Amino acid sequence: MIKKTTILISYCIVLILSVNSVNSQDFSDISSLNLRELTDPQIDLLLRRAGAQGYNEFDILKIAQSQGFTLEEIDKLDKRFKSAKNVNRIAETATAPLEDTRLRKQWLQDIEVFREIDSDVFGYNVFRGTSFLSFQSNLNLPTPIDYVLGPGDKIFIDIYGESEAYYQVEVSPEGDALLENIGPVNLSGLKLNDAKNRLKSRLKNIYTGISTGKTSINISVGIPRAIRINIAGEVQLPGTYNFSAFNTLYNALYVAGGVTEDASLRDIRLYRNNKLISSVDVYDFLKSGDMRTDVRLDNGDLILVGTYKNRITIK
């Protein structure tokens, strides 16, 4: 808990220092922050950065209390969180626990935040939370068909029909799912359907009904693994983020606060293993709804938003 608290405080300090011009103020302790001087956009950035690390406003309130905030100060902070004009959700991170349900737990409730930044440039408001579009990831959707299993994924394996069994396992760093009394089955790098076929091949000698069709296998992702990505260039909050592996490029741009006024939406580049794997033109989505431009992310990816080259203004 102490480590988790220290991490959150560190991210809060970095965030506020990046947007506060009052360099003389002491940010070494969250309790030293003068909440009255924080603007609504700074509160917004604080929540977004904390949310990207798996925390919500209630976690910040608890930490504030543990750091010596009075009840009056905590109440004021809570009111700041709830005084916004627009309702947005901050994307969940990969470490949301399952507890006693198979539903992937939402880290955050509805959070009201105020977005002061607005733009007249077509498409620039899309990732800023000032439009009706939302690119917050939803952990309780079915596992995406293009999702590739990897180390750290916690998966459910259900066997039902003539034979019944249930496994809840985590894919190891070596890519194996260790099944009790069966042994390791390598699933890393496989999509769910391919993983299901590999499990069938491995388990058919144990559960004979698999071969006859009287026993079925289902596999699903309970908690997606954590990935770390870098977002650079013309975004409001460049930096390194920990995400659920369910997240896509558009989810990442949303959590990073959207693009700046100098950004280009025509050529957003995604690098993986030091190679350019995609050059995204967001206008393909905005004009035709083509979601193929919304590329799924992987650990170590770099998203680079460049500067616009030419711009035409119509008055």
N, C-alpha and C positions, 0 to 999 in steps of 0.2 A: 504493500500500500504506500510505503514511504517512497519507493522508487517511482511508482505511478504518479504520486503527487509531485515529486521533483520534476519529472518529465513534463507534466502539464504546465507547471509554473514556468519552466524554461521556455516552452513554446509561447506562452502568453507574453513573457518578457520580450522575446525576439520580435513577436508580432507588433506589440505596442511601440517598441523602439523604432520599428521600421516606418511607422506612420505618425509618430509624435515628434514635433520639432523642438520640444522643450528638453534639451539634452541634459539639463542640470538636475532633473528629477531622478530620484533613486528608485530603480525598478528591480532591485535585488530581492525584494520580497513582495508578493502580491498584495499583502496588507498595506504596503506603502503607497499603493496607487490611489490617486485622488479621483474617485469615481465621478465627481461633479465636473471634472475637466475633460473627461472622455466624451468625444462626440459620438453621435449615433453611428456613423460609418466605422469608427474605431471599435465600438461595441460589436458591430456586425463582423468586422474582420477577426476580432477576438473569438467570437463564436464559431466562425468558419474554420479558423486554424485549429481550435480545440476539437471541433467536430471531425476534422480530417485525421485527428489522432485518437478518436474513439471516445471522446468525452462530450457531455452535454452541459446545459446551463446548471443543472442540479449538481453535477460534479464540481463545477466552479464554485457554487454556493457553499458546498461542504468544505472545499479547500479553503475558501475565504473564512469560514467559521473556525477551522482548525488553525488558521494563521492569526486569529485574534480579532476578526471583524466583530463589531457589536451587532446586536439584533437590528438596530436601526440602520446600520450600514448594509447589512444583508438584505433588508427589506428594500432599500433604495436600489441595490443592484438587481434584485429580482424584478422590480418595477421597470428598470431600464430594459431588461430582456423582453418584457411584455408590452412595451409602449410603442412598438413599431407599427408602420402603416401597411406593410405587405407581409403575407404569411409565406414562409419558405421552409423547406427542410434541408438540412445539411447532410451530404452523402454519408452513409454509414461506412465504417471501416471493417476490416476483415475479422476482427476479434470479438464480434458480438456472440455471446454465449447462447447455447441451446436450452440449458436448464432442463425442464421436464417435458418439453414439447418439441416436435419436429419443425415447427415454424421457426424460421430464422429471426431471432429477436431484433426488433428495431431499437437502435441505440437512442434515438431522439424522438421526443414528442414534437408536435407542431411548434415551431419557434417563430415568433414575430420579429422581423428585422427590418430596418429601414435602409433602403438603398438610395443614396443621394446622387449617385452617378447615373446620368442618362445621356443618350447619344442620338443625334439626328442621322447618323450613318446607318444605312440599311443593314440589319443583321447584328449590329454591335450589342444590342440589348439582350440578345437571346440567351447568353450564358451569364447574365448579370442578375437574374432573378427579378427583373422589372417587366418581364413579359409573362403571358399565360402559359408559356412552355416551361416545363421543368425537366432538368436533366439529373435529378437526384436518383441514385440507384435504388432499386426496390429489391431487397433481399428475399422477399417472399413470393417472387415470381418463380415459375418452373426453371430448372437449370437450363441455361441457353444451350441450344443444340450444337453450337460451335465451341462450347466450353471444353478446354483440354485439361485433363487432370494433371496435377503436379504435387510435389512434396508439400505437405502441410494441409492439404485438403482433408476434411473429415467427412467420410462418406457412410451412407446407410446401404446395406445389402440385405434385401429381403428374399427369402426362398419360401414359396408357398405352393399349395396344391397337395399332391400326394405326400410330399415331405414338407416340413416347415422348419425354418431356422431364421435367425436374425443376427447380423453382425453390424457393429458400429466401430469403424477403424479409421486411423489416420494414415495417410500415405507418408511413408518414411522418407528421409533425405535421399535414400537410394532408389526411391520410386516404388517401393513395395507396400502392399496392403497385407498385413500379417493376420491371417484368419486362424482362430483358435482350433487346434487339433487338425489343421489342414496344412498350414505353412504359408510362406510368402507368395503373393501373386503380384507380378510387376504390372502396374497400371499407369504409371507416369507417362505422359505424352499421348495418351489415348482419349478420344472423345467418348462420351458415355456409352453409345451404342457399341463401339469397338471394345470398351472395357467389359460390357455385358457379355459379348461373345467370348472374350478371353476367360471370363469367370465360368461360363457354361462349359467350355472345353476343359477347364481344370476340375470342375465339380461334378461332371457327369458320371464319373466313376464312383463317386460317393453317394450322390442322389440320382439313382437310376431313372427316376421319373423325368429327368431333364431330357434324356434321349428320346423318350416316348411322347413327350409333350404334356405329361400329366403333372409335371412340376415346373414352375416358372421362376425366373430370377428378375428382380428389379434392382436397379442401382440409382442412387440419387446423392447429391451433394448436400450435407447437413450444414457445415460451416466452410465456406470457401477460404482458401489460403490467403495469407497476406502477401501483397506485392509492394515493392517500393519503386516509385517512379519519380522522374525529375521533370519539372515543367519550367521552361525558360523562354526568354524573349518578351514579347509585348502582351503580358498578362498582368492583372492587378496584383496577384500574389505569387510571384515565381518562387520556386523552392522545391524541396523534396517532400513527397507525400507517401504515407502508408495507406493503401487501399485494399478493399476486397478485390479478389481476382475477377469478380463479376463485372467490375467497372470497365467503362469504355472511354475513348478519347473525349467524347462530349461530356461525360460525367466529370472527367478530370478538369476540363476547362471551366465547368460550373463551380467546382470546389475552389478553383484558383481565382474566383471572383470575376471571370470573364476576361475579355480582351481590352486593351487600352485603345485610345483614340488613334494611335499610330499603327495599329495592327493591320495585317492583311488576313482576310478570311479565305483568300483564294489559294493559299499555299501554306497550310499548316503541316509541318513535317513530323513524322514519327520514326525515330531511330531505334533499332533493336540490335544489340551486340555490335554496335558501331556501324551498322548498315542501315541505309534508308529503306524502309519497308513500305511506306505509304506517304503520299503527298495528297492531303485532303483539301478539297474545295467545298467549304461549308455551304456555298450558294447552291450546290447540287441538291442539298437537302432542303434548303429554304425555298427553292423554286419548284422542286418536283417531289419532295418528300422521300428522296432516295437515301435510305438509312445504311446503305452499303459503305458510306463514307465514315460511319461511326465504328471505328475499329476497336476490337477488344484489346485490352492492355495486358502486358506480361511484365514480370519482374525485371527491373533494370531499364525499362523503356525511357526514352527521352522524347518529350514533346517540345518542339521548337516553333514558336509563333513569330514569324518575321514581320518586318515593317512594310507598309504598303508602298507601292512604286508610283502609281498614278491614281488620282481621284477626281471624279467629275461631280460638280455640285449644280443642282437645278434649283432655281429660285423662281 
